[in-house]
Amino acid sequence: MRKAHWGVIAVFFASGMMMAMLPTRMWVIREYLDASPGRMGLLLLFTSFGSISAMPFTGVLVSRWGAKRVIQVTLGVALLGMIGAGMCVAAKSQIGFAGCLFVVGIGGGAWDVAQNLAGTDVERAISRAVMPQFHAGFSLGTVFAALVGVIFSRLELPLMAHVVIVAALVAALCWWGSTTVLDHASVSAGAASPGEPEPPRERISALGAWREPRTLLVGVVVLGAGLAEGSANDWLILGIGQDFQVPESTGIIGLACFLTAMTSMRALGTRLIDAKGRVFTQLLCCGLALLGLAVYCLGTSVVMVVIGGTIWGLGAAMGFPMGMSAAADDPARAAVRTSVVATIGYAAFLAGPPLLGMLADNIGYRHALLVVAGPVLIGMLLSGVLRPPSSARASGNAD
C-alpha cells in the first residue's frame, strides 16, 4: 500500500511537470507565434477541446482495462503532442501548434481522470482523506517545471531542447508510478463490509451519471477550482509581463510562488479535512482565492501582485482534489462519476482561455482575471455538496 501511495504521487508529479512545461515558457511561445492575447486564448482552447473529447469516456476505459494501462497509453499520447507543439513553435506554425495542443488535451485529460481514480482507490483502501497529497504531488511537479523554466530561460536554452528534456523525465517517472497503482475493481469489491455482498460494479452508465444532481453540482465546484488554477497557469506570467517592465524570469518566479503556495496547502490539506471536513475547507479556500485574486488583479507593484498570486494559490488548492474525492464516495460508481466531474472541471479551460484572452485585448490580462472570482464564489456557495452522503459518512469518509 505504501508503494502504491508513492507511485500515485509520482504519476501526479509527472502530470504536473507535463502540464506546466509550456505555460512556463508562454512568453517565448507568444513571441515566436506572434500571437495577440485573443489569439493565444484561442490557441489554448484546443487543449480543452482535446481534454473534453476524451474525459467522458475515460472512466469506462479504466473500469475495463485498469488505471495502469490507461495511464501508460495516455502518457504516450500527451508527450507526442507536447513534442509536436514544441516543433510547431520553432516552425512558427499557429495551426500546427493548435493541432498538437488538441493531442496534448486528449492524452492529458484522460490521464488526469485515470490518475484521480487511482488516487481515490488508495484513499479508500487506507480510509484516509489523502487525495490532497496526490494533488500536492501535481502542484510540486508544476513548481519543479517552473523552476526548470527559470533556469532554462536564464540560460536561453531553445524551447525544443527544454521540451525534450522534460518529456524524458516525465516519461520515466510516470511509467514507474503507473506500475504500482491498485486494481480499481478489487478496491471497489473490497469496500463491502464483512458479511455483505460485493457492491455492484458501475451500476450506472456514463450517460446516467450526467443526470445525477449531486454529481453535476460537485462538477460545478470543481469547475470553479479548475478555472482558478488553470487561469493562473495560462495567464499569470503574461499579466505580470504586460503591466510591469520585468524580464521573463520574473514572471516565472511569480507563477512559481503561486504553485508553491498551492503545493503547501495541498500537503497540509489532509489534516485540515480530517479535522474540519470538506465543507469548512472549501469555504476557507474560496475566501483565500477571492482575496488573492483581488490583490493580484488590482495591485500596483510587482511585490503586491506576487503576494496576491501567492494567496490565490493557497485558495485554489483544495477544490479540485476534494471534488474528486466527493465523486468517488461510492466506489461502485466512482469511475463514471469521476469522469463526469473531471469533464465539467475541464470545461473551465474550454471557456476560460478565449474569454480571458478576448477581455485582455481590451482591459489587460490582470483585470480580465477578475472574471475568475465569479465561478470561485459559486463554488463557495455550493460547498455543502462536498459533504459525503450518509452511507459514505457511516463508512468513515471525511465530512
C-alpha positions as CSV (number, residue, x, y, z in Angstrom):
1,M,0.0,0.0,0.0
2,R,2.9,2.4,0.8
3,K,4.4,1.7,-2.7
4,A,1.0,2.4,-4.3
5,H,0.7,5.6,-2.4
6,W,4.1,6.9,-3.5
7,G,3.5,5.6,-7.0
8,V,0.3,7.6,-7.5
9,I,2.1,10.7,-6.1
10,A,4.8,10.1,-8.8
11,V,2.2,9.9,-11.5
12,F,0.6,13.2,-10.3
13,F,4.1,14.8,-10.1
14,A,4.8,13.8,-13.7
15,S,1.4,15.1,-14.8
16,G,2.2,18.4,-13.2
17,M,5.6,18.6,-14.9
18,M,4.0,17.9,-18.3
19,M,1.1,20.4,-17.9
20,A,3.2,23.3,-16.6
21,M,6.1,22.9,-19.1
22,L,4.6,25.0,-21.9
23,P,2.9,27.6,-19.7
24,T,6.3,28.4,-18.1
25,R,7.6,29.4,-21.5
26,M,4.4,31.2,-22.7
27,W,6.3,34.4,-23.1
28,V,8.7,32.9,-25.7
29,I,5.8,30.9,-27.3
30,R,3.8,34.1,-27.8
31,E,6.7,35.9,-29.4
32,Y,7.6,33.0,-31.8
33,L,4.0,32.6,-32.9
34,D,3.4,36.4,-33.0
35,A,0.0,36.0,-31.3
36,S,-2.2,38.6,-29.7
37,P,-3.8,37.9,-26.3
38,G,-7.0,36.9,-28.0
39,R,-5.2,34.6,-30.5
40,M,-3.3,33.0,-27.6
41,G,-6.6,32.3,-25.9
42,L,-8.0,30.6,-29.0
43,L,-4.9,28.5,-29.4
44,L,-5.0,27.3,-25.8
45,L,-8.7,26.5,-26.4
46,F,-7.6,23.4,-28.4
47,T,-6.1,21.8,-25.3
48,S,-9.6,22.0,-23.8
49,F,-11.2,20.6,-26.9
50,G,-8.9,17.6,-26.7
51,S,-9.5,17.0,-23.0
52,I,-13.3,17.3,-23.1
53,S,-13.4,14.9,-26.1
54,A,-11.6,12.2,-24.1
55,M,-12.6,12.6,-20.5
56,P,-16.2,11.5,-20.5
57,F,-15.2,8.0,-21.7
58,T,-12.1,7.5,-19.5
59,G,-14.0,6.1,-16.5
60,V,-15.4,3.3,-18.6
61,L,-11.9,2.6,-20.0
62,V,-10.5,2.4,-16.5
63,S,-13.3,0.0,-15.5
64,R,-12.4,-2.3,-18.4
65,W,-8.7,-2.0,-18.7
66,G,-7.5,-0.7,-15.4
67,A,-5.8,2.6,-14.4
68,K,-2.3,1.3,-15.1
69,R,-2.9,0.6,-18.8
70,V,-4.9,3.8,-19.4
71,I,-2.2,6.0,-17.7
72,Q,0.6,4.4,-19.7
73,V,-1.3,4.9,-23.1
74,T,-2.3,8.4,-22.4
75,L,1.2,9.3,-21.2
76,G,2.5,8.4,-24.7
77,V,-0.3,10.4,-26.4
78,A,0.3,13.5,-24.2
79,L,4.1,13.5,-24.7
80,L,3.8,13.1,-28.5
81,G,1.5,16.1,-28.6
82,M,3.9,18.1,-26.4
83,I,6.9,17.4,-28.5
84,G,4.9,18.2,-31.6
85,A,3.9,21.5,-30.1
86,G,7.5,22.4,-29.4
87,M,8.4,21.7,-33.0
88,C,5.5,23.8,-34.3
89,V,6.5,26.7,-32.2
90,A,10.0,26.5,-33.6
91,A,8.4,26.4,-37.1
92,K,6.2,29.4,-36.1
93,S,3.1,27.5,-37.1
94,Q,0.0,28.5,-35.2
95,I,-2.2,25.9,-36.9
96,G,0.2,23.1,-36.1
97,F,0.6,24.3,-32.6
98,A,-3.2,24.2,-32.1
99,G,-3.4,20.7,-33.5
100,C,-0.7,19.4,-31.2
101,L,-2.4,21.1,-28.2
102,F,-5.5,19.1,-29.1
103,V,-3.5,15.9,-28.9
104,V,-2.0,17.1,-25.6
105,G,-5.5,17.6,-24.3
106,I,-6.7,14.1,-25.3
107,G,-3.7,12.5,-23.5
108,G,-3.6,14.8,-20.5
109,G,-7.3,14.9,-19.9
110,A,-7.7,11.1,-19.9
111,W,-4.5,10.7,-17.9
112,D,-6.0,13.1,-15.3
113,V,-9.2,11.1,-14.9
114,A,-7.2,7.8,-14.6
115,Q,-4.8,9.1,-12.0
116,N,-7.6,10.6,-9.9
117,L,-9.3,7.2,-9.9
118,A,-6.0,5.6,-8.9
119,G,-5.8,8.2,-6.1
120,T,-9.3,7.5,-4.8
121,D,-8.6,3.8,-4.8
122,V,-5.7,4.4,-2.4
123,E,-7.7,6.8,-0.4
124,R,-10.5,4.3,0.1
125,A,-8.1,1.4,0.8
126,I,-6.4,3.2,3.7
127,S,-9.6,5.0,4.8
128,R,-8.0,8.5,5.0
129,A,-8.6,11.7,3.0
130,V,-5.2,11.7,1.2
131,M,-6.3,12.9,-2.2
132,P,-4.9,16.4,-1.5
133,Q,-1.5,14.8,-1.1
134,F,-1.7,13.4,-4.6
135,H,-2.7,16.8,-5.9
136,A,0.2,18.3,-3.9
137,G,2.3,16.0,-6.0
138,F,0.8,17.5,-9.1
139,S,1.5,21.0,-7.8
140,L,5.0,20.1,-6.8
141,G,5.5,18.9,-10.4
142,T,4.4,22.3,-11.7
143,V,6.7,24.0,-9.2
144,F,9.6,21.9,-10.4
145,A,8.6,22.7,-14.0
146,A,8.5,26.4,-13.2
147,L,12.0,26.3,-11.6
148,V,13.3,24.4,-14.6
149,G,11.7,27.1,-16.8
150,V,13.5,29.8,-14.9
151,I,16.9,28.1,-15.3
152,F,16.4,27.3,-19.0
153,S,15.1,30.9,-19.6
154,R,18.2,32.4,-17.9
155,L,20.4,30.0,-19.9
156,E,18.5,30.9,-23.1
157,L,18.0,27.2,-23.9
158,P,16.0,26.6,-27.0
159,L,12.4,25.7,-26.4
160,M,12.7,22.4,-28.2
161,A,15.6,21.2,-26.0
162,H,13.5,22.2,-23.0
163,V,10.6,20.1,-24.2
164,V,12.7,17.0,-24.9
165,I,14.5,17.1,-21.5
166,V,11.2,17.5,-19.5
167,A,9.4,14.9,-21.7
168,A,12.1,12.3,-20.9
169,L,11.8,13.0,-17.1
170,V,8.0,12.8,-17.3
171,A,8.0,9.5,-19.2
172,A,10.4,7.8,-16.8
173,L,8.7,8.9,-13.6
174,C,5.1,8.3,-14.8
175,W,5.9,4.8,-16.2
176,W,7.3,3.7,-12.8
177,G,4.5,5.2,-10.8
178,S,1.8,3.6,-13.1
179,T,3.2,0.1,-12.3
180,T,2.3,0.5,-8.6
181,V,-1.4,1.5,-8.9
182,L,-4.1,-0.6,-7.3
183,D,-6.7,-2.5,-9.2
184,H,-9.9,-0.4,-9.2
185,A,-12.3,-3.4,-9.4
186,S,-10.6,-5.1,-6.5
187,V,-10.7,-2.0,-4.3
188,S,-14.4,-1.5,-5.2
189,A,-15.1,-5.1,-4.3
190,G,-13.2,-4.7,-1.0
191,A,-15.4,-1.8,0.0
192,A,-18.2,-4.0,1.2
193,S,-18.4,-4.6,4.9
194,P,-17.7,-8.2,6.2
195,G,-20.7,-10.4,5.5
196,E,-22.2,-8.1,2.9
197,P,-22.4,-8.9,-0.8
198,E,-19.9,-7.4,-3.2
199,P,-21.2,-4.0,-4.4
200,P,-22.3,-3.9,-8.0
201,R,-19.7,-2.5,-10.3
202,E,-20.6,0.7,-12.1
203,R,-24.4,0.1,-11.9
204,I,-25.0,3.4,-13.7
205,S,-23.8,4.2,-17.2
206,A,-21.6,7.1,-18.2
207,L,-24.8,8.8,-19.5
208,G,-26.7,8.1,-16.3
209,A,-24.1,9.8,-14.2
210,W,-24.8,13.0,-16.1
211,R,-28.4,13.0,-14.8
212,E,-27.4,13.0,-11.1
213,P,-27.9,16.4,-9.4
214,R,-25.2,15.9,-6.7
215,T,-22.6,14.8,-9.3
216,L,-23.3,17.8,-11.5
217,L,-23.1,20.2,-8.6
218,V,-19.8,18.7,-7.5
219,G,-18.7,19.2,-11.0
220,V,-19.6,22.9,-10.8
221,V,-17.5,23.2,-7.6
222,V,-14.5,21.6,-9.5
223,L,-15.1,23.9,-12.4
224,G,-14.6,27.0,-10.2
225,A,-11.5,25.4,-8.7
226,G,-10.2,24.3,-12.1
227,L,-10.6,27.8,-13.5
228,A,-8.9,29.4,-10.5
229,E,-5.9,27.0,-11.0
230,G,-5.8,26.9,-14.8
231,S,-6.2,30.6,-15.4
232,A,-3.1,31.2,-13.3
233,N,-1.1,28.6,-15.3
234,D,-2.1,30.3,-18.6
235,W,-2.1,34.0,-17.8
236,L,-0.3,34.8,-14.5
237,I,3.1,35.3,-16.1
238,L,1.7,37.3,-19.0
239,G,-0.2,39.5,-16.6
240,I,3.0,40.5,-14.8
241,G,4.9,41.0,-18.0
242,Q,2.2,43.2,-19.6
243,D,1.9,45.7,-16.7
244,F,5.5,45.8,-15.4
245,Q,8.8,46.2,-17.1
246,V,10.4,42.9,-15.9
247,P,12.2,40.0,-17.6
248,E,10.5,36.7,-18.4
249,S,12.2,35.0,-15.4
250,T,10.4,37.4,-13.0
251,G,7.1,36.4,-14.4
252,I,8.0,32.7,-14.0
253,I,9.0,33.4,-10.4
254,G,5.6,34.9,-9.8
255,L,4.0,31.7,-11.2
256,A,6.4,29.6,-9.0
257,C,5.1,31.4,-5.9
258,F,1.5,30.6,-6.9
259,L,2.4,27.0,-7.4
260,T,4.4,26.7,-4.2
261,A,1.5,28.1,-2.2
262,M,-0.8,25.6,-3.8
263,T,1.5,22.7,-3.1
264,S,1.9,23.7,0.5
265,M,-1.8,23.9,1.1
266,R,-2.4,20.6,-0.5
267,A,0.4,19.0,1.5
268,L,-1.3,20.2,4.7
269,G,-4.8,19.7,3.4
270,T,-5.2,16.1,4.6
271,R,-5.0,17.1,8.2
272,L,-7.4,20.1,7.6
273,I,-10.0,17.9,6.0
274,D,-9.7,15.2,8.8
275,A,-10.1,17.9,11.5
276,K,-12.7,20.3,9.9
277,G,-14.2,18.4,7.0
278,R,-14.6,19.2,3.3
279,V,-17.2,21.9,3.7
280,F,-15.1,24.1,6.1
281,T,-12.0,23.6,3.9
282,Q,-13.9,24.7,0.8
283,L,-15.2,27.8,2.4
284,L,-11.8,28.8,3.7
285,C,-10.1,28.2,0.4
286,C,-12.6,30.1,-1.6
287,G,-12.2,33.0,0.7
288,L,-8.5,33.0,0.2
289,A,-8.8,32.7,-3.6
290,L,-11.1,35.7,-3.7
291,L,-8.7,37.8,-1.6
292,G,-5.7,36.7,-3.6
293,L,-7.4,37.4,-6.9
294,A,-8.3,40.9,-5.8
295,V,-4.7,41.7,-4.7
296,Y,-3.2,40.2,-7.8
297,C,-5.6,41.9,-10.3
298,L,-5.6,45.3,-8.6
299,G,-2.1,45.5,-7.1
300,T,0.1,48.5,-8.1
301,S,3.5,46.9,-7.8
302,V,5.2,43.6,-8.7
303,V,5.6,42.8,-5.0
304,M,1.9,43.2,-4.4
305,V,1.0,41.2,-7.4
306,V,3.2,38.3,-6.4
307,I,1.8,38.4,-2.9
308,G,-1.7,38.3,-4.3
309,G,-0.8,35.4,-6.6
310,T,0.6,33.5,-3.6
311,I,-2.6,33.9,-1.6
312,W,-4.6,33.0,-4.7
313,G,-2.5,29.8,-4.9
314,L,-3.5,28.9,-1.3
315,G,-7.1,29.3,-2.1
316,A,-7.1,27.4,-5.4
317,A,-5.5,24.3,-3.9
318,M,-8.3,22.2,-2.4
319,G,-11.4,22.4,-4.5
320,F,-10.3,20.0,-7.3
321,P,-9.0,17.2,-5.0
322,M,-12.0,17.4,-2.7
323,G,-14.3,17.3,-5.7
324,M,-12.6,14.1,-7.0
325,S,-13.0,12.5,-3.5
326,A,-16.6,13.5,-3.4
327,A,-17.3,12.0,-6.8
328,A,-15.8,8.7,-5.6
329,D,-17.7,8.5,-2.3
330,D,-19.5,5.4,-3.6
331,P,-16.8,3.0,-5.0
332,A,-19.3,1.1,-7.2
333,R,-19.9,4.3,-9.2
334,A,-16.6,6.1,-8.7
335,A,-15.2,5.7,-12.3
336,V,-18.1,7.2,-14.2
337,R,-18.8,9.9,-11.7
338,T,-15.2,10.9,-11.6
339,S,-15.2,11.2,-15.4
340,V,-18.3,13.5,-15.2
341,V,-16.9,15.7,-12.5
342,A,-13.5,15.9,-14.2
343,T,-15.1,16.8,-17.6
344,I,-17.1,19.6,-16.0
345,G,-14.0,20.9,-14.3
346,Y,-12.1,20.9,-17.5
347,A,-14.9,22.9,-19.1
348,A,-13.3,25.8,-17.2
349,F,-10.4,25.5,-19.6
350,L,-12.7,25.4,-22.5
351,A,-14.5,28.7,-21.7
352,G,-11.7,30.4,-19.8
353,P,-8.8,31.0,-22.2
354,P,-10.7,32.5,-25.1
355,L,-12.9,34.6,-22.8
356,L,-9.9,35.9,-20.8
357,G,-7.8,36.4,-23.9
358,M,-10.5,38.5,-25.6
359,L,-11.0,40.5,-22.5
360,A,-7.3,41.0,-22.2
361,D,-7.2,42.6,-25.6
362,N,-9.3,45.5,-24.2
363,I,-8.6,45.7,-20.4
364,G,-5.3,43.8,-19.9
365,Y,-4.6,40.3,-18.5
366,R,-4.7,41.2,-14.8
367,H,-8.1,42.9,-15.0
368,A,-9.5,40.2,-17.2
369,L,-8.6,37.6,-14.5
370,L,-11.2,39.2,-12.2
371,V,-13.8,37.2,-14.1
372,V,-12.4,34.1,-12.2
373,A,-13.9,35.4,-9.0
374,G,-17.4,34.6,-10.2
375,P,-17.0,30.8,-10.5
376,V,-15.0,30.8,-7.3
377,L,-17.9,32.5,-5.5
378,I,-20.3,29.9,-6.9
379,G,-18.1,27.2,-5.6
380,M,-18.2,28.7,-2.2
381,L,-22.0,28.8,-2.2
382,L,-22.2,25.2,-3.3
383,S,-19.6,23.9,-0.7
384,G,-22.3,21.8,1.0
385,V,-22.4,19.3,-1.9
386,L,-18.9,18.1,-1.0
387,R,-20.3,16.6,2.2
388,P,-20.4,12.8,1.8
389,P,-23.8,11.0,1.6
390,S,-24.9,9.4,4.9
391,S,-23.8,6.0,3.7
392,A,-20.3,7.2,3.0
393,R,-20.1,9.0,6.3
394,A,-21.1,5.8,8.1
395,S,-18.1,4.0,6.4
396,G,-15.7,6.6,7.7
397,N,-15.2,9.1,4.9
398,A,-14.3,12.7,5.7
399,D,-17.2,15.2,6.1
